[in-house]
Amino acid sequence: MTDVLIAGSGPTGLTLACELALRGAAVRVIDQRTGPHRESRGKGLRPSSLEVFERLGVAGALTAVGAREVVLRKYFDGAHVSDTPVTDAGLLIGQWQVEEALRERLAGLGVRVEYGCRLAGITQDASGVRAEPARGPAIEARYLAGCDGGRSTTRTLLGIPFEGSTREEPAMVVGDVRAEGLSREFWHQWFTSEGAGIMLCPMPGTDSFQLQASPELDGQGVPLPPSPEGFQRLFDRYARIPGIRLTDPTWLSSWRVNVRVAARMREGRVFLAGDAAHVHPIAGGLGMNTGIDDAAALGRTLAAALAGPGGDGVLDAYQAERLPVAAEVVADTARRYERVLAAVRTPGRGTEAGLE
């Protein structure tokens, strides 16, 4: 029997695994994906996350790659209107780079992610948890942590309600592209008086930009799926810079407005953390960071429980600390998102630096 089984190897799951392994716990990490990704996704680390990573021994590797300062260059209806330096937002870095540094640290602690392992069943009793993968033998653990994202299999198997709302129409298309000839000194943000636009953020340590844009619509006003050709059409429409071609897309996706919080973050010996427990608008750069903070708190809780008797009082400490934080983050990001939308429509204003 292992001490803690962690489902999900994103920043939340990997941070938790490092926390526990450093405290001497026996840890296994499983992931239903076939291997690591190289997608920028969430791209900002807050100071609180860097403090966690300093303790885990990965902060140096991340700061060597990331950028401490970014200049937001805003355009309105094709005209340059403002440059806004941002120096207090933490560290600009791609999510895949964060995961890579954490995996390397975890491997140094003797733990490697087990890919291609999807949970199909969970049972538990007073002594532990039995996790049934879709293929392979059951895994016995004293505790299970579901860090498996907004569509969490762990949460679904537990039957924990994920309360809130999801808009069906995509609010944004996103991806990683190259843009030869476009200055990498700025996070370019082109907006129009209609409230649409496109943003290209240079990702440190790479030759790519993260693209975020209003979705392309068909003749009936229905959003089209993201595509390389669509990205180029959006760029030509909003940036209005001739000769810039978007090439080598390595990530194409769309984002919907999700505002949800799990009804609870603990079910007996099973816990939820990160997006498995809460999802919210991508304003404020808080998604990845809130998950990292969840992992640090859950690591403390599980380490205390593993160290000796303490009963439910020890285990309850995690939900008591983090569920109110999740609710506040959801409310705060909703407010920030509305401010971002207002800034998009106002010439001369820089949008918030915290769009993930």
C-alpha positions, -999 to 999 in steps of 0.1 A, spaced: 0 0 0 13 34 -10 7 64 13 -9 87 -12 -21 81 -48 -23 113 -69 -45 113 -100 -34 140 -124 1 153 -132 -5 189 -139 10 217 -117 -13 208 -88 -7 170 -87 31 174 -93 34 200 -66 16 178 -41 37 148 -51 69 168 -45 56 182 -11 48 147 1 79 130 -13 101 156 4 84 148 37 92 111 33 58 99 21 54 70 -4 37 85 -34 24 73 -68 12 97 -96 -10 85 -124 -24 103 -154 -48 92 -181 -28 111 -208 -3 92 -228 26 115 -219 36 151 -211 22 180 -232 40 212 -244 12 237 -243 15 271 -227 -20 270 -210 -18 290 -177 13 312 -180 18 332 -149 32 323 -115 23 345 -85 48 352 -57 30 327 -34 36 299 -59 73 309 -62 75 306 -25 62 271 -26 86 263 -54 115 278 -35 108 253 -7 105 224 -32 138 234 -49 125 243 -84 123 281 -82 158 286 -96 151 265 -127 119 284 -134 132 319 -129 161 311 -152 136 305 -180 107 328 -172 103 366 -175 99 389 -145 86 419 -166 62 421 -194 51 452 -214 15 452 -225 12 469 -259 -24 478 -266 -39 487 -300 -74 499 -306 -90 497 -340 -56 491 -355 -38 520 -339 -12 518 -311 -26 535 -280 -5 525 -250 24 505 -235 20 494 -199 50 478 -181 40 452 -155 67 443 -130 47 429 -101 28 400 -116 53 373 -106 68 352 -134 57 348 -170 63 312 -179 44 284 -198 25 258 -178 44 230 -196 77 244 -184 64 245 -148 53 208 -151 87 199 -167 106 213 -138 84 196 -112 86 163 -130 124 165 -130 124 173 -93 100 145 -86 122 120 -106 151 131 -84 130 120 -54 124 86 -70 89 91 -83 79 91 -120 45 98 -135 26 66 -146 9 77 -179 -20 59 -196 -37 51 -163 -73 62 -160 -94 57 -129 -125 36 -134 -136 30 -98 -130 41 -62 -139 23 -30 -127 32 5 -130 21 41 -115 32 74 -80 20 66 -75 32 30 -86 36 -6 -88 11 -34 -85 27 -69 -95 6 -99 -77 17 -131 -95 10 -165 -66 -14 -172 -42 -31 -148 -43 -41 -112 -60 -21 -84 -39 4 -65 -41 4 -27 -34 37 -9 -40 53 25 -53 85 7 -62 95 -28 -59 131 -42 -79 140 -73 -59 166 -91 -73 156 -125 -87 189 -138 -121 205 -144 -135 173 -159 -122 153 -129 -128 116 -130 -122 115 -93 -149 140 -85 -173 123 -109 -167 88 -93 -173 103 -59 -205 119 -70 -195 153 -56 -216 181 -72 -197 207 -92 -219 237 -86 -221 267 -109 -225 274 -146 -208 268 -180 -215 288 -211 -217 265 -241 -204 290 -267 -166 294 -266 -155 329 -254 -120 326 -268 -98 305 -290 -63 298 -278 -31 283 -291 7 284 -294 21 297 -327 52 313 -342 49 349 -356 81 357 -376 87 395 -377 65 404 -347 85 420 -318 89 397 -288 94 428 -265 56 431 -260 25 412 -251 5 425 -281 -32 432 -275 -54 443 -305 -90 452 -297 -118 469 -316 -147 491 -307 -170 461 -311 -153 444 -282 -135 417 -302 -97 412 -307 -66 391 -306 -36 389 -282 -2 374 -288 21 369 -258 58 359 -263 65 328 -242 99 330 -225 123 302 -233 106 295 -267 102 310 -301 64 309 -299 36 332 -288 5 323 -270 -25 334 -290 -58 344 -274 -86 357 -296 -123 362 -301 -137 331 -319 -141 332 -356 -178 331 -366 -195 315 -396 -222 332 -418 -248 324 -391 -228 338 -363 -218 304 -349 -182 301 -335 -160 280 -357 -135 255 -343 -100 268 -339 -77 262 -368 -44 275 -382 -62 292 -411 -87 307 -387 -59 321 -365 -44 338 -395 -77 353 -406 -83 366 -370 -48 381 -369 -53 398 -403 -87 412 -393 -77 426 -359 -39 433 -360 -39 447 -395 -1 442 -399 8 430 -434 34 404 -439 31 386 -405 23 349 -409 13 327 -380 30 293 -384 38 261 -366 8 258 -344 15 233 -316 -17 239 -296 -52 247 -308 -81 249 -284 -111 270 -273 -121 283 -239 -155 286 -223 -166 307 -193 -168 282 -165 -177 292 -129 -179 262 -107 -169 251 -72 -171 215 -58 -196 211 -30 -169 196 -9 -131 190 -13 -130 159 9 -149 126 8 -135 103 35 -99 96 25 -102 112 -9 -95 148 -16 -99 172 -45 -75 200 -55 -69 225 -83 -93 226 -112 -109 194 -99 -123 215 -71 -128 249 -87 -128 265 -122 -133 302 -130 -127 329 -156 -91 334 -168 -87 368 -153 -61 375 -126 -38 347 -135 -51 327 -105 -60 293 -119 -27 275 -119 -16 294 -88 -47 285 -67 -41 248 -76 -5 251 -64 -16 267 -31 -42 239 -28 -14 213 -32 8 230 -6 -21 230 19 -31 194 11 5 183 14 7 197 50 -26 180 59 -17 146 46 18 147 60 3 155 94 -22 126 91 6 102 80 28 113 109 5 101 136 -31 99 150 -52 130 146 -85 118 133 -109 138 112 -98 170 128 -64 169 110 -80 158 77 -108 184 79 -82 212 81 -76 212 43 -112 218 33 -117 243 61 -88 263 47 -92 260 10 -129 258 2 -135 295 13 -105 305 -7 -119 287 -38 -152 306 -34 -135 339 -31 -112 333 -61 -143 324 -82 -160 356 -72 -128 377 -76 -120 364 -111 -156 370 -122 -152 407 -112 -118 409 -129 -131 394 -160 -158 420 -163 -132 447 -158 -111 431 -186 -141 432 -209 -147 468 -201 -110 477 -208 -111 459 -241 -137 484 -253 -119 515 -240 -91 532 -261 -60 541 -241 -65 516 -213 -42 487 -207 -60 454 -200 -52 436 -168 -19 417 -168 -35 387 -152 -52 370 -182 -37 335 -179 
